[in-house]
Amino acid sequence: MRPRVSLQDSALRNGNFSLRINPVRSEDAGLYEALVAYDTQVQSCQVELGVITVTISPSSPVVENEPLLLSCNSSHRASLVETRWFHNGRPVPTSRTFCSLHGALSILQPATSDAGSWRCQLRYSDNEIISATYNLKILGFDGPTNPVVYAAAGSAAD
């Protein structure tokens, strides 16, 4: 896993044998065990790393009015019961534009106003709730609805 994994050597003297993984990948999910031997003692601990991913299809950049699919997947082993989506902190209701499927959200005609923070929240049969955020960028025209712009002669026009 090198060079994504590191130990803080200076913290080892204080009993901190933390492992840092950056960036985390889907395949990093699983059980991790640490064994530390000091004199005649052996200390151990186990930590399970769960990973959640949000992906977009087709891949970025997203163009205004071209359908897209946001997918949310987790390594959690229980059965998925519910998926909820939030845009800039507000719940997204199912509509003609937004169609929520098992762990995914289809946006049929994305607009520049759909750019921003999208969060999926997954609830499992064991009542575990897991969420992840995706920052969506949409290429499009964000200008006046009237295509005629007037500018004075000799001035600048945007």
BANU-462428 format. One record per atom (N, C-alpha, C): residue number from 1; residue in one letter; atom name; x, y, z. Coordinates in pm, 1 decimal, decimal comma. Example, Ala and Ser with C-alpha at 12.3 -4.5 7.8 and 13.67 -1.06 7.14 Angstrom:
BEGIN
ATOM	1	A	N	1319,0	-569,0	780,0;
ATOM	1	A	CA	1230,0	-450,0	780,0;
ATOM	1	A	C	1320,0	-330,0	780,0;
ATOM	2	S	N	1285,0	-225,0	708,0;
ATOM	2	S	CA	1367,0	-106,0	714,0;
ATOM	2	S	C	1290,0	3,0	787,0;
% end
This chain:
BEGIN
ATOM	1	M	N	81,1	-120,2	0,0;
ATOM	1	M	CA	0,0	0,0	0,0;
ATOM	1	M	C	85,6	126,9	0,0;
ATOM	2	R	N	214,1	109,5	-7,3;
ATOM	2	R	CA	299,4	227,8	-11,4;
ATOM	2	R	C	281,5	300,1	-142,1;
ATOM	3	P	N	291,3	427,6	-152,8;
ATOM	3	P	CA	326,5	526,4	-50,8;
ATOM	3	P	C	204,4	585,1	21,8;
ATOM	4	R	N	87,1	520,8	13,0;
ATOM	4	R	CA	-33,6	577,3	73,0;
ATOM	4	R	C	-44,1	553,6	223,0;
ATOM	5	V	N	42,0	468,5	278,7;
ATOM	5	V	CA	33,6	430,9	419,4;
ATOM	5	V	C	152,6	485,8	495,3;
ATOM	6	S	N	124,6	534,9	617,0;
ATOM	6	S	CA	234,9	584,4	700,0;
ATOM	6	S	C	205,3	559,3	847,5;
ATOM	7	L	N	311,7	549,0	923,7;
ATOM	7	L	CA	306,6	542,2	1069,1;
ATOM	7	L	C	372,7	668,2	1122,2;
ATOM	8	Q	N	322,8	718,7	1233,2;
ATOM	8	Q	CA	386,6	834,7	1294,4;
ATOM	8	Q	C	491,2	783,9	1393,0;
ATOM	9	D	N	614,9	773,3	1346,1;
ATOM	9	D	CA	722,1	717,8	1427,9;
ATOM	9	D	C	737,7	790,3	1560,7;
ATOM	10	S	N	722,1	922,2	1560,3;
ATOM	10	S	CA	739,0	998,6	1684,1;
ATOM	10	S	C	631,6	964,5	1786,6;
ATOM	11	A	N	513,2	921,9	1742,7;
ATOM	11	A	CA	403,5	889,1	1833,7;
ATOM	11	A	C	418,6	749,1	1893,8;
ATOM	12	L	N	501,7	663,1	1831,6;
ATOM	12	L	CA	518,2	526,8	1881,2;
ATOM	12	L	C	569,8	524,3	2025,2;
ATOM	13	R	N	658,0	616,0	2058,4;
ATOM	13	R	CA	714,3	621,3	2194,7;
ATOM	13	R	C	607,2	649,4	2299,5;
ATOM	14	N	N	498,3	714,9	2257,7;
ATOM	14	N	CA	389,8	746,6	2350,8;
ATOM	14	N	C	278,1	642,1	2347,6;
ATOM	15	G	N	302,0	531,7	2278,2;
ATOM	15	G	CA	203,3	424,8	2273,4;
ATOM	15	G	C	100,2	440,3	2162,3;
ATOM	16	N	N	119,9	536,2	2073,9;
ATOM	16	N	CA	26,9	556,5	1963,3;
ATOM	16	N	C	84,4	487,4	1841,0;
ATOM	17	F	N	22,1	376,2	1800,9;
ATOM	17	F	CA	71,0	305,5	1682,7;
ATOM	17	F	C	-34,4	310,1	1572,3;
ATOM	18	S	N	-83,7	431,6	1548,3;
ATOM	18	S	CA	-186,7	453,1	1446,1;
ATOM	18	S	C	-130,2	437,4	1305,3;
ATOM	19	L	N	-216,8	388,9	1217,8;
ATOM	19	L	CA	-184,5	373,0	1076,6;
ATOM	19	L	C	-265,9	476,5	999,7;
ATOM	20	R	N	-199,9	546,8	909,8;
ATOM	20	R	CA	-269,3	647,0	828,9;
ATOM	20	R	C	-268,7	601,1	683,6;
ATOM	21	I	N	-388,4	601,8	621,0;
ATOM	21	I	CA	-402,3	565,9	479,9;
ATOM	21	I	C	-457,0	688,2	407,7;
ATOM	22	N	N	-382,3	735,7	309,6;
ATOM	22	N	CA	-426,2	854,8	237,1;
ATOM	22	N	C	-375,0	849,4	93,1;
ATOM	23	P	N	-462,3	843,2	-6,3;
ATOM	23	P	CA	-608,1	838,9	2,8;
ATOM	23	P	C	-657,2	696,0	20,1;
ATOM	24	V	N	-775,3	681,7	81,2;
ATOM	24	V	CA	-838,2	551,1	99,3;
ATOM	24	V	C	-903,2	510,3	-32,4;
ATOM	25	R	N	-889,5	381,7	-66,1;
ATOM	25	R	CA	-951,1	326,0	-187,1;
ATOM	25	R	C	-1051,9	218,5	-146,7;
ATOM	26	S	N	-1141,0	186,0	-236,8;
ATOM	26	S	CA	-1243,2	83,0	-209,9;
ATOM	26	S	C	-1180,0	-47,8	-165,7;
ATOM	27	E	N	-1070,7	-85,4	-229,5;
ATOM	27	E	CA	-1006,8	-213,1	-197,7;
ATOM	27	E	C	-936,6	-213,7	-62,3;
ATOM	28	D	N	-928,8	-99,2	5,7;
ATOM	28	D	CA	-867,8	-93,2	138,8;
ATOM	28	D	C	-962,2	-141,0	248,2;
ATOM	29	A	N	-1089,6	-159,8	216,9;
ATOM	29	A	CA	-1187,1	-204,8	316,8;
ATOM	29	A	C	-1145,8	-340,9	370,8;
ATOM	30	G	N	-1168,6	-360,8	501,3;
ATOM	30	G	CA	-1137,9	-490,5	560,9;
ATOM	30	G	C	-1087,7	-476,1	702,6;
ATOM	31	L	N	-1039,8	-586,6	756,7;
ATOM	31	L	CA	-993,6	-593,2	894,1;
ATOM	31	L	C	-843,2	-567,3	901,4;
ATOM	32	Y	N	-803,9	-476,6	989,8;
ATOM	32	Y	CA	-663,1	-444,2	1011,6;
ATOM	32	Y	C	-627,5	-483,1	1154,6;
ATOM	33	E	N	-505,6	-538,7	1171,1;
ATOM	33	E	CA	-460,4	-577,7	1303,5;
ATOM	33	E	C	-322,5	-519,8	1328,1;
ATOM	34	A	N	-304,7	-467,8	1448,1;
ATOM	34	A	CA	-174,3	-414,9	1487,2;
ATOM	34	A	C	-122,0	-497,3	1604,8;
ATOM	35	L	N	4,2	-535,1	1597,4;
ATOM	35	L	CA	71,8	-605,3	1706,6;
ATOM	35	L	C	193,0	-523,0	1748,0;
ATOM	36	V	N	203,4	-495,3	1877,1;
ATOM	36	V	CA	315,9	-418,2	1927,8;
ATOM	36	V	C	380,8	-498,1	2040,6;
ATOM	37	A	N	509,9	-526,7	2025,0;
ATOM	37	A	CA	584,2	-599,9	2127,3;
ATOM	37	A	C	674,5	-502,8	2200,8;
ATOM	38	Y	N	668,3	-505,5	2334,5;
ATOM	38	Y	CA	753,2	-420,7	2416,4;
ATOM	38	Y	C	798,5	-504,4	2534,8;
ATOM	39	D	N	928,2	-521,4	2547,7;
ATOM	39	D	CA	986,3	-613,0	2647,3;
ATOM	39	D	C	921,3	-750,6	2630,5;
ATOM	40	T	N	849,5	-797,3	2731,4;
ATOM	40	T	CA	787,2	-929,7	2722,9;
ATOM	40	T	C	637,5	-922,0	2694,2;
ATOM	41	Q	N	587,2	-802,6	2676,6;
ATOM	41	Q	CA	444,2	-785,8	2652,5;
ATOM	41	Q	C	415,2	-767,5	2503,5;
ATOM	42	V	N	299,9	-822,5	2462,1;
ATOM	42	V	CA	252,9	-802,5	2325,3;
ATOM	42	V	C	110,8	-746,0	2332,6;
ATOM	43	Q	N	92,1	-630,8	2275,1;
ATOM	43	Q	CA	-39,2	-566,5	2269,9;
ATOM	43	Q	C	-91,1	-578,5	2126,6;
ATOM	44	S	N	-221,7	-597,4	2116,2;
ATOM	44	S	CA	-279,5	-604,2	1981,7;
ATOM	44	S	C	-415,0	-534,7	1979,8;
ATOM	45	C	N	-451,8	-489,8	1862,6;
ATOM	45	C	CA	-586,1	-434,6	1843,8;
ATOM	45	C	C	-627,9	-461,5	1699,9;
ATOM	46	Q	N	-758,6	-469,1	1680,8;
ATOM	46	Q	CA	-813,8	-488,5	1548,0;
ATOM	46	Q	C	-911,5	-375,3	1518,2;
ATOM	47	V	N	-907,2	-329,9	1394,5;
ATOM	47	V	CA	-996,5	-223,7	1348,8;
ATOM	47	V	C	-1048,3	-264,3	1211,5;
ATOM	48	E	N	-1179,5	-251,7	1194,3;
ATOM	48	E	CA	-1235,8	-278,0	1062,2;
ATOM	48	E	C	-1255,7	-145,2	991,6;
ATOM	49	L	N	-1205,0	-137,3	871,0;
ATOM	49	L	CA	-1220,0	-17,3	790,4;
ATOM	49	L	C	-1330,8	-40,3	689,0;
ATOM	50	G	N	-1433,6	40,6	699,3;
ATOM	50	G	CA	-1540,7	39,1	600,7;
ATOM	50	G	C	-1518,2	153,7	503,7;
ATOM	51	V	N	-1554,1	133,6	378,5;
ATOM	51	V	CA	-1531,4	236,6	276,8;
ATOM	51	V	C	-1662,8	262,7	203,8;
ATOM	52	I	N	-1692,3	389,7	184,4;
ATOM	52	I	CA	-1808,8	429,8	107,3;
ATOM	52	I	C	-1760,6	515,4	-8,8;
ATOM	53	T	N	-1818,7	493,8	-126,1;
ATOM	53	T	CA	-1777,4	569,9	-244,2;
ATOM	53	T	C	-1899,4	629,0	-313,5;
ATOM	54	V	N	-1879,8	747,0	-368,9;
ATOM	54	V	CA	-1980,3	809,7	-453,7;
ATOM	54	V	C	-1914,6	826,6	-590,5;
ATOM	55	T	N	-1978,0	770,9	-691,8;
ATOM	55	T	CA	-1924,1	781,2	-827,6;
ATOM	55	T	C	-2028,4	844,7	-918,5;
ATOM	56	I	N	-1980,8	894,9	-1030,3;
ATOM	56	I	CA	-2068,6	961,2	-1126,2;
ATOM	56	I	C	-2050,0	898,3	-1263,1;
ATOM	57	S	N	-2160,2	884,2	-1334,7;
ATOM	57	S	CA	-2155,6	829,6	-1469,7;
ATOM	57	S	C	-2248,1	912,2	-1559,5;
ATOM	58	P	N	-2202,9	959,0	-1673,4;
ATOM	58	P	CA	-2065,5	947,9	-1722,4;
ATOM	58	P	C	-1971,4	1031,4	-1636,2;
ATOM	59	S	N	-1844,1	1002,5	-1645,1;
ATOM	59	S	CA	-1747,0	1071,7	-1560,4;
ATOM	59	S	C	-1741,5	1220,4	-1595,0;
ATOM	60	S	N	-1685,5	1297,4	-1503,9;
ATOM	60	S	CA	-1677,7	1443,1	-1519,1;
ATOM	60	S	C	-1602,4	1479,5	-1645,7;
ATOM	61	P	N	-1623,6	1593,5	-1705,7;
ATOM	61	P	CA	-1715,7	1696,7	-1660,2;
ATOM	61	P	C	-1859,3	1667,3	-1703,1;
ATOM	62	V	N	-1951,9	1706,6	-1617,8;
ATOM	62	V	CA	-2093,5	1691,0	-1647,7;
ATOM	62	V	C	-2138,7	1814,0	-1725,1;
ATOM	63	V	N	-2212,7	1790,9	-1832,4;
ATOM	63	V	CA	-2261,1	1901,0	-1916,1;
ATOM	63	V	C	-2410,1	1919,9	-1889,4;
ATOM	64	E	N	-2449,2	2043,9	-1880,9;
ATOM	64	E	CA	-2589,0	2079,1	-1856,6;
ATOM	64	E	C	-2681,1	2005,5	-1954,6;
ATOM	65	N	N	-2792,2	1954,8	-1904,3;
ATOM	65	N	CA	-2897,3	1884,7	-1979,4;
ATOM	65	N	C	-2860,4	1743,6	-2024,9;
ATOM	66	E	N	-2740,6	1695,3	-1993,4;
ATOM	66	E	CA	-2704,1	1557,4	-2027,0;
ATOM	66	E	C	-2725,4	1470,3	-1903,5;
ATOM	67	P	N	-2807,3	1363,1	-1912,5;
ATOM	67	P	CA	-2840,4	1280,9	-1796,1;
ATOM	67	P	C	-2716,5	1227,3	-1725,8;
ATOM	68	L	N	-2727,0	1215,2	-1593,2;
ATOM	68	L	CA	-2615,8	1160,2	-1515,4;
ATOM	68	L	C	-2670,0	1070,2	-1406,4;
ATOM	69	L	N	-2582,7	984,3	-1354,6;
ATOM	69	L	CA	-2617,8	892,0	-1248,2;
ATOM	69	L	C	-2513,3	903,5	-1138,3;
ATOM	70	L	N	-2558,8	938,5	-1016,8;
ATOM	70	L	CA	-2473,2	938,3	-898,6;
ATOM	70	L	C	-2497,1	806,2	-827,3;
ATOM	71	S	N	-2391,4	730,7	-799,4;
ATOM	71	S	CA	-2404,3	601,8	-732,0;
ATOM	71	S	C	-2331,3	604,3	-599,5;
ATOM	72	C	N	-2392,9	544,8	-499,9;
ATOM	72	C	CA	-2337,0	541,1	-365,5;
ATOM	72	C	C	-2323,1	394,0	-325,1;
ATOM	73	N	N	-2200,6	352,3	-292,6;
ATOM	73	N	CA	-2174,1	212,7	-255,8;
ATOM	73	N	C	-2091,3	207,7	-128,6;
ATOM	74	S	N	-2118,3	105,6	-49,3;
ATOM	74	S	CA	-2046,8	89,9	77,3;
ATOM	74	S	C	-2002,3	-54,5	92,9;
ATOM	75	S	N	-1896,8	-74,2	171,4;
ATOM	75	S	CA	-1848,0	-209,6	199,0;
ATOM	75	S	C	-1924,8	-274,3	313,7;
ATOM	76	H	N	-2023,4	-204,0	370,7;
ATOM	76	H	CA	-2101,0	-257,4	482,8;
ATOM	76	H	C	-2172,7	-385,3	439,8;
ATOM	77	R	N	-2174,4	-484,8	527,6;
ATOM	77	R	CA	-2222,0	-618,2	489,0;
ATOM	77	R	C	-2372,5	-638,9	506,6;
ATOM	78	A	N	-2439,5	-555,7	584,6;
ATOM	78	A	CA	-2583,2	-574,1	607,5;
ATOM	78	A	C	-2662,0	-534,5	482,3;
ATOM	79	S	N	-2790,5	-565,9	481,5;
ATOM	79	S	CA	-2876,2	-534,3	367,2;
ATOM	79	S	C	-2912,5	-386,6	365,9;
ATOM	80	L	N	-2905,4	-327,6	248,4;
ATOM	80	L	CA	-2941,9	-187,3	232,3;
ATOM	80	L	C	-3093,4	-174,0	242,0;
ATOM	81	V	N	-3139,5	-84,2	330,7;
ATOM	81	V	CA	-3282,3	-64,7	353,0;
ATOM	81	V	C	-3332,1	62,2	284,9;
ATOM	82	E	N	-3251,7	169,0	293,4;
ATOM	82	E	CA	-3297,8	298,3	242,3;
ATOM	82	E	C	-3179,9	381,8	195,9;
ATOM	83	T	N	-3203,0	456,2	87,7;
ATOM	83	T	CA	-3105,2	552,9	38,7;
ATOM	83	T	C	-3173,1	688,7	34,8;
ATOM	84	R	N	-3109,4	788,8	94,5;
ATOM	84	R	CA	-3160,4	925,6	88,7;
ATOM	84	R	C	-3051,7	1014,3	30,1;
ATOM	85	W	N	-3093,5	1113,7	-48,7;
ATOM	85	W	CA	-3000,5	1206,4	-111,0;
ATOM	85	W	C	-3029,7	1347,8	-63,0;
ATOM	86	F	N	-2922,2	1426,9	-48,0;
ATOM	86	F	CA	-2932,4	1565,7	-5,0;
ATOM	86	F	C	-2850,5	1651,9	-100,1;
ATOM	87	H	N	-2905,5	1765,9	-138,6;
ATOM	87	H	CA	-2833,3	1861,3	-222,7;
ATOM	87	H	C	-2815,7	1988,8	-141,9;
ATOM	88	N	N	-2689,5	2026,0	-118,9;
ATOM	88	N	CA	-2655,2	2143,0	-36,7;
ATOM	88	N	C	-2729,9	2140,5	96,3;
ATOM	89	G	N	-2738,0	2021,4	157,3;
ATOM	89	G	CA	-2797,4	2005,3	289,6;
ATOM	89	G	C	-2947,8	1984,4	291,1;
ATOM	90	R	N	-3014,1	1996,0	178,2;
ATOM	90	R	CA	-3160,6	1979,4	172,9;
ATOM	90	R	C	-3197,1	1843,7	112,4;
ATOM	91	P	N	-3299,5	1776,2	169,7;
ATOM	91	P	CA	-3342,5	1647,6	112,5;
ATOM	91	P	C	-3390,1	1664,6	-31,4;
ATOM	92	V	N	-3359,5	1565,6	-114,4;
ATOM	92	V	CA	-3399,5	1568,2	-255,8;
ATOM	92	V	C	-3521,9	1478,1	-272,6;
ATOM	93	P	N	-3637,8	1536,8	-307,1;
ATOM	93	P	CA	-3756,5	1453,3	-328,8;
ATOM	93	P	C	-3750,6	1386,2	-465,6;
ATOM	94	T	N	-3811,5	1269,5	-475,2;
ATOM	94	T	CA	-3820,8	1202,1	-604,9;
ATOM	94	T	C	-3917,8	1280,2	-693,1;
ATOM	95	S	N	-3877,6	1303,0	-817,4;
ATOM	95	S	CA	-3959,5	1381,1	-909,7;
ATOM	95	S	C	-3927,8	1337,1	-1051,8;
ATOM	96	R	N	-3977,6	1411,8	-1149,0;
ATOM	96	R	CA	-3943,6	1382,1	-1289,8;
ATOM	96	R	C	-3794,8	1401,1	-1315,0;
ATOM	97	T	N	-3735,2	1496,6	-1245,2;
ATOM	97	T	CA	-3594,6	1528,9	-1265,5;
ATOM	97	T	C	-3502,3	1435,7	-1187,3;
ATOM	98	F	N	-3541,3	1400,6	-1063,8;
ATOM	98	F	CA	-3457,7	1319,8	-974,0;
ATOM	98	F	C	-3525,5	1185,8	-947,3;
ATOM	99	C	N	-3460,2	1078,2	-989,3;
ATOM	99	C	CA	-3515,0	944,5	-970,5;
ATOM	99	C	C	-3417,7	863,2	-885,7;
ATOM	100	S	N	-3460,2	826,0	-765,1;
ATOM	100	S	CA	-3374,4	751,3	-674,7;
ATOM	100	S	C	-3395,9	601,4	-694,1;
ATOM	101	L	N	-3287,1	532,1	-721,3;
ATOM	101	L	CA	-3288,8	387,5	-737,3;
ATOM	101	L	C	-3205,4	327,9	-624,8;
ATOM	102	H	N	-3193,6	198,7	-618,7;
ATOM	102	H	CA	-3121,0	129,3	-511,6;
ATOM	102	H	C	-2975,7	179,9	-500,7;
ATOM	103	G	N	-2952,7	278,2	-413,4;
ATOM	103	G	CA	-2817,9	331,0	-393,2;
ATOM	103	G	C	-2771,8	429,9	-498,2;
ATOM	104	A	N	-2862,8	473,3	-586,6;
ATOM	104	A	CA	-2822,3	563,4	-694,1;
ATOM	104	A	C	-2927,2	672,6	-713,8;
ATOM	105	L	N	-2884,0	781,6	-774,8;
ATOM	105	L	CA	-2973,5	892,1	-806,9;
ATOM	105	L	C	-2951,6	930,5	-951,9;
ATOM	106	S	N	-3060,0	928,5	-1029,2;
ATOM	106	S	CA	-3054,2	968,2	-1168,6;
ATOM	106	S	C	-3104,3	1111,3	-1180,4;
ATOM	107	I	N	-3024,3	1196,2	-1245,4;
ATOM	107	I	CA	-3064,6	1334,0	-1271,8;
ATOM	107	I	C	-3080,2	1344,8	-1422,7;
ATOM	108	L	N	-3205,8	1355,1	-1466,5;
ATOM	108	L	CA	-3235,8	1345,4	-1609,3;
ATOM	108	L	C	-3191,5	1466,3	-1689,5;
ATOM	109	Q	N	-3209,8	1587,4	-1635,5;
ATOM	109	Q	CA	-3168,0	1708,8	-1705,6;
ATOM	109	Q	C	-3096,8	1800,8	-1607,4;
ATOM	110	P	N	-2970,4	1770,6	-1576,7;
ATOM	110	P	CA	-2898,9	1853,8	-1480,1;
ATOM	110	P	C	-2884,5	1997,6	-1529,2;
ATOM	111	A	N	-2902,3	2090,1	-1435,8;
ATOM	111	A	CA	-2885,9	2232,5	-1464,3;
ATOM	111	A	C	-2770,6	2284,7	-1380,9;
ATOM	112	T	N	-2722,5	2401,9	-1413,1;
ATOM	112	T	CA	-2611,6	2459,2	-1335,7;
ATOM	112	T	C	-2652,2	2476,2	-1189,4;
ATOM	113	S	N	-2781,1	2491,8	-1162,4;
ATOM	113	S	CA	-2828,0	2504,6	-1024,0;
ATOM	113	S	C	-2813,5	2373,2	-946,5;
ATOM	114	D	N	-2791,7	2261,1	-1016,0;
ATOM	114	D	CA	-2771,8	2132,0	-950,2;
ATOM	114	D	C	-2626,7	2110,8	-906,8;
ATOM	115	A	N	-2538,7	2202,2	-941,5;
ATOM	115	A	CA	-2399,2	2191,8	-897,0;
ATOM	115	A	C	-2394,9	2210,0	-745,3;
ATOM	116	G	N	-2290,6	2158,0	-684,4;
ATOM	116	G	CA	-2272,7	2175,3	-540,6;
ATOM	116	G	C	-2256,0	2043,4	-469,5;
ATOM	117	S	N	-2283,5	2044,7	-341,2;
ATOM	117	S	CA	-2261,7	1930,3	-254,4;
ATOM	117	S	C	-2380,6	1833,5	-258,8;
ATOM	118	W	N	-2352,8	1708,2	-297,5;
ATOM	118	W	CA	-2452,5	1601,8	-297,8;
ATOM	118	W	C	-2409,7	1498,1	-196,2;
ATOM	119	R	N	-2499,7	1463,7	-103,7;
ATOM	119	R	CA	-2468,0	1365,1	-0,1;
ATOM	119	R	C	-2565,8	1248,9	-8,3;
ATOM	120	C	N	-2511,7	1129,0	-10,0;
ATOM	120	C	CA	-2596,9	1010,3	-3,4;
ATOM	120	C	C	-2591,0	957,7	138,8;
ATOM	121	Q	N	-2705,0	911,1	185,8;
ATOM	121	Q	CA	-2714,1	853,1	319,4;
ATOM	121	Q	C	-2773,7	713,4	305,0;
ATOM	122	L	N	-2696,2	613,6	345,3;
ATOM	122	L	CA	-2738,4	474,6	333,4;
ATOM	122	L	C	-2776,3	421,7	471,8;
ATOM	123	R	N	-2896,4	361,5	481,7;
ATOM	123	R	CA	-2939,6	300,2	607,2;
ATOM	123	R	C	-2951,7	150,1	583,3;
ATOM	124	Y	N	-2892,0	71,9	675,0;
ATOM	124	Y	CA	-2886,1	-73,1	660,5;
ATOM	124	Y	C	-2976,8	-143,5	760,6;
ATOM	125	S	N	-2998,9	-272,9	737,7;
ATOM	125	S	CA	-3088,9	-352,4	821,0;
ATOM	125	S	C	-3044,0	-359,7	966,9;
ATOM	126	D	N	-2916,6	-338,1	994,4;
ATOM	126	D	CA	-2867,8	-337,1	1133,1;
ATOM	126	D	C	-2871,5	-195,9	1192,2;
ATOM	127	N	N	-2945,1	-104,1	1126,9;
ATOM	127	N	CA	-2961,9	36,7	1167,1;
ATOM	127	N	C	-2835,5	120,9	1156,9;
ATOM	128	E	N	-2734,2	69,1	1091,6;
ATOM	128	E	CA	-2613,0	148,9	1064,6;
ATOM	128	E	C	-2647,1	251,4	956,8;
ATOM	129	I	N	-2606,9	376,8	979,0;
ATOM	129	I	CA	-2628,3	482,5	880,6;
ATOM	129	I	C	-2492,1	535,2	838,0;
ATOM	130	I	N	-2467,4	533,2	707,6;
ATOM	130	I	CA	-2338,8	572,9	651,5;
ATOM	130	I	C	-2365,8	678,0	544,3;
ATOM	131	S	N	-2281,4	780,4	538,2;
ATOM	131	S	CA	-2302,1	881,9	434,5;
ATOM	131	S	C	-2169,6	927,2	375,2;
ATOM	132	A	N	-2179,6	982,1	254,8;
ATOM	132	A	CA	-2062,6	1036,2	185,1;
ATOM	132	A	C	-2108,9	1151,6	98,4;
ATOM	133	T	N	-2014,9	1240,8	66,9;
ATOM	133	T	CA	-2046,8	1362,0	-8,7;
ATOM	133	T	C	-1967,9	1365,9	-139,1;
ATOM	134	Y	N	-2032,0	1420,0	-241,6;
ATOM	134	Y	CA	-1968,5	1439,0	-372,3;
ATOM	134	Y	C	-1993,3	1583,2	-415,2;
ATOM	135	N	N	-1888,8	1653,6	-455,8;
ATOM	135	N	CA	-1903,1	1791,3	-502,2;
ATOM	135	N	C	-1918,9	1789,8	-654,1;
ATOM	136	L	N	-2040,6	1816,7	-698,7;
ATOM	136	L	CA	-2074,6	1808,3	-840,3;
ATOM	136	L	C	-2050,8	1941,4	-910,5;
ATOM	137	K	N	-1979,3	1933,9	-1022,5;
ATOM	137	K	CA	-1956,3	2051,7	-1107,0;
ATOM	137	K	C	-2027,8	2028,1	-1239,2;
ATOM	138	I	N	-2099,2	2128,4	-1286,3;
ATOM	138	I	CA	-2174,3	2116,8	-1410,3;
ATOM	138	I	C	-2134,4	2228,6	-1504,4;
ATOM	139	L	N	-2097,2	2190,6	-1626,2;
ATOM	139	L	CA	-2064,3	2289,3	-1727,9;
ATOM	139	L	C	-2192,5	2332,7	-1797,8;
ATOM	140	G	N	-2213,1	2462,7	-1805,0;
ATOM	140	G	CA	-2332,8	2512,4	-1870,3;
ATOM	140	G	C	-2329,1	2662,7	-1879,2;
ATOM	141	F	N	-2431,9	2715,7	-1938,2;
ATOM	141	F	CA	-2441,6	2860,6	-1953,8;
ATOM	141	F	C	-2521,1	2915,6	-1837,8;
ATOM	142	D	N	-2459,3	2999,0	-1757,6;
ATOM	142	D	CA	-2525,4	3060,2	-1643,3;
ATOM	142	D	C	-2531,2	3209,8	-1666,7;
ATOM	143	G	N	-2612,9	3249,0	-1760,3;
ATOM	143	G	CA	-2621,5	3389,9	-1796,9;
ATOM	143	G	C	-2765,6	3434,1	-1805,4;
ATOM	144	P	N	-2787,8	3546,5	-1871,5;
ATOM	144	P	CA	-2924,2	3597,6	-1880,3;
ATOM	144	P	C	-3012,0	3506,6	-1966,1;
ATOM	145	T	N	-3141,5	3500,4	-1931,5;
ATOM	145	T	CA	-3233,2	3418,3	-2009,6;
ATOM	145	T	C	-3261,5	3482,3	-2144,6;
ATOM	146	N	N	-3248,4	3614,3	-2151,8;
ATOM	146	N	CA	-3266,1	3686,2	-2277,6;
ATOM	146	N	C	-3129,1	3691,8	-2345,1;
ATOM	147	P	N	-3115,5	3638,5	-2467,1;
ATOM	147	P	CA	-2984,1	3632,2	-2530,9;
ATOM	147	P	C	-2934,4	3766,1	-2586,4;
ATOM	148	V	N	-3009,7	3874,7	-2570,1;
ATOM	148	V	CA	-2967,4	4005,3	-2620,4;
ATOM	148	V	C	-2907,6	4085,1	-2505,7;
ATOM	149	V	N	-2784,1	4132,1	-2522,8;
ATOM	149	V	CA	-2716,7	4214,6	-2423,3;
ATOM	149	V	C	-2680,5	4346,3	-2490,1;
ATOM	150	Y	N	-2713,4	4457,4	-2426,4;
ATOM	150	Y	CA	-2680,4	4588,9	-2481,6;
ATOM	150	Y	C	-2560,3	4646,6	-2409,1;
ATOM	151	A	N	-2470,9	4707,3	-2484,3;
ATOM	151	A	CA	-2354,6	4774,2	-2427,3;
ATOM	151	A	C	-2333,9	4905,2	-2500,8;
ATOM	152	A	N	-2289,9	5002,8	-2426,3;
ATOM	152	A	CA	-2264,6	5133,2	-2487,0;
ATOM	152	A	C	-2139,2	5125,8	-2572,0;
ATOM	153	A	N	-2140,8	5193,6	-2684,4;
ATOM	153	A	CA	-2024,2	5198,2	-2771,9;
ATOM	153	A	C	-1906,3	5254,7	-2693,1;
ATOM	154	G	N	-1793,8	5186,9	-2703,3;
ATOM	154	G	CA	-1672,6	5231,4	-2633,7;
ATOM	154	G	C	-1656,4	5166,6	-2496,8;
ATOM	155	S	N	-1758,7	5095,1	-2447,8;
ATOM	155	S	CA	-1747,9	5028,2	-2315,2;
ATOM	155	S	C	-1719,3	4880,0	-2337,4;
ATOM	156	A	N	-1699,6	4809,3	-2227,2;
ATOM	156	A	CA	-1675,6	4665,3	-2233,1;
ATOM	156	A	C	-1807,9	4592,1	-2218,2;
ATOM	157	A	N	-1818,6	4476,7	-2280,0;
ATOM	157	A	CA	-1937,3	4392,9	-2266,8;
ATOM	157	A	C	-1895,3	4251,9	-2227,8;
ATOM	158	D	N	-1963,4	4195,7	-2130,8;
ATOM	158	D	CA	-1941,4	4058,0	-2088,3;
ATOM	158	D	C	-2063,0	3975,4	-2124,9;
% end
